[in-house]
Amino acid sequence: MNQATEAVVGPNVAELARRAKAAARQLAAVPGERRNAALKAAAYAIEECKSDIINANQRDCDDAIRAVKAGRMSQALFERLQLTERGIAQMATGVRKVASLADPLGRKLAVTELDDGLTLSKESCPLGVIGIIFEARPEIVPQIAALALKSGNALILKGGVEAVNSNRALTSIWRHALAPFFEIPADAINLLYTRAEVDELLSLADDIDLIIPRGSREFVRYVAEHSKIPVLGHGEGICHVYVDCAADPHQALEIALDSKVQYPAACNSMETLLVHEEIAPLFLPNMIPRFQAAGVEVRGCPRTLALVPMRGIVPAGEEDWATEYSDLIISIKIVASTDEAIAHIDRYGSGHTDAIITENGEAASHFMERVDSAGVYHNASTRFADGFRYGFGAELGISTSKLHARGPVGLEGLTTYKYKLAGHGHVVASYSKGEREFKHKRSNQ
């Protein structure tokens, strides 16, 4: 049987999770050079099995085309599903990039000499077993698998039903590539197929350490509400670009266009453009035609409609400010000040990524301090909110949470730490009786 189409089947979810937990403990002890060698082998296998991946993806796309025509799937979701030869080459490159990154495990984060001969070290270590639940986008399978292997974590994947053939092929290729590495257990990567399996997975708090959902706001909310396991993720990506009165108009045009048009289905794509009233008469008559020429549907506030009475501009409703379009649609609002822009973002934003375009350093600092998002930018496109672009190698998603990890979640976000204490017969009684005193001397390592 072709390795790319071989079904990845196994035990029930509870048993699979127990095996994954055992695999995680074994994987945590695998030396970094062996994990890197396995990653390079996986990258090579992806390239070698390119035609198998394309064929599997084509079966998914054929089904998806029928779903789009029947109105059961959006065009944006279909676009996320498609794989190309160039995309597969990028998968392999991404895996090699992860292999080239510094080992995230065993790093001494802090060292404290408690007393002579008694040293406390805070060291990075894997989380354990991570469950990733995602919709469409099969290209993230090797991306996720690479980050998990590099960080010593076992993985349980559940992709959308629309990408079942692609996900099965990629997972099978990954397993076959790692088979010669005897110290890396096969149970370190697993694939689920049904919604019922997801519901069972979310109940296995004893064996699963973290759940990361990637998908729509409703999907992420469902996972968060039904999971007994800590959940890391973002519910939506309502990103804003604010064009200040002191913005460079040309720079603002290019940044706003890139933030919306470069990849509108991405969670870091701009959904609402906020424009200061002083620059709006100069800026919007130039910006809106640029959007429309790129196929963007423009929805404007009453002031925008009055200022730019062009054909094709749709009145924006209250619901538009709270909508993640993930499509070629933009809502535009004119504001009286930077503080009004901040207040709008505070009310309608999702805490993902928001940008200010201005040549006024004081306004930029004020905006970047006051906007409470995972990414706050000055004179840069919101599309930079990405683990690869940040130099993380890849990402598992973007977290709008403030606990554990925030922003693009790369290798560091998949580790925790443990405290290692090394002594020479030290006992607490000596300190309780006053026979010895703590030094608590921090080391620079």
Secondary structure, 3 states (H helix, E strand, C coil): CCCCCCCCCCCCHHHHHHHHHHHHHHHCCCCHHHHHHHHHHHHHHHHHCHHHHHHHHHHHHHHHHHHHHCCCCCHHHHHHHCCCHHHHHHHHHHHHHHHHCCCCCCCEEEEEEEECCEEEEEEEEECCEEEEEECCCCCHHHHHHHHHHHCCCEEEEECCHHHHHHHHHHHHHHHHHHCCCCCCCHHHEEEECCHHHHHHHCCCCCCCCEEEEECCHHHHHHHHHHCCCCECCCCCCCEEEEECCCCCHHHHHHHHHHHHHCCCCCCCCEEEEEEECCCHHHHHHHHHHHHHHCCCEEEECHHHHHHCCCCCEEECCHHHHHCCCCCCEEEEEEECCHHHHHHHHHHHCCCCEEEEECCCHHHHHHHHHHCCCCEEEECCCHHHCCCCCCCCCCCCCEECCCCCCCEECCCHHHEEEEEEEECCCCCCHHHHCCCCCCCCEEECC
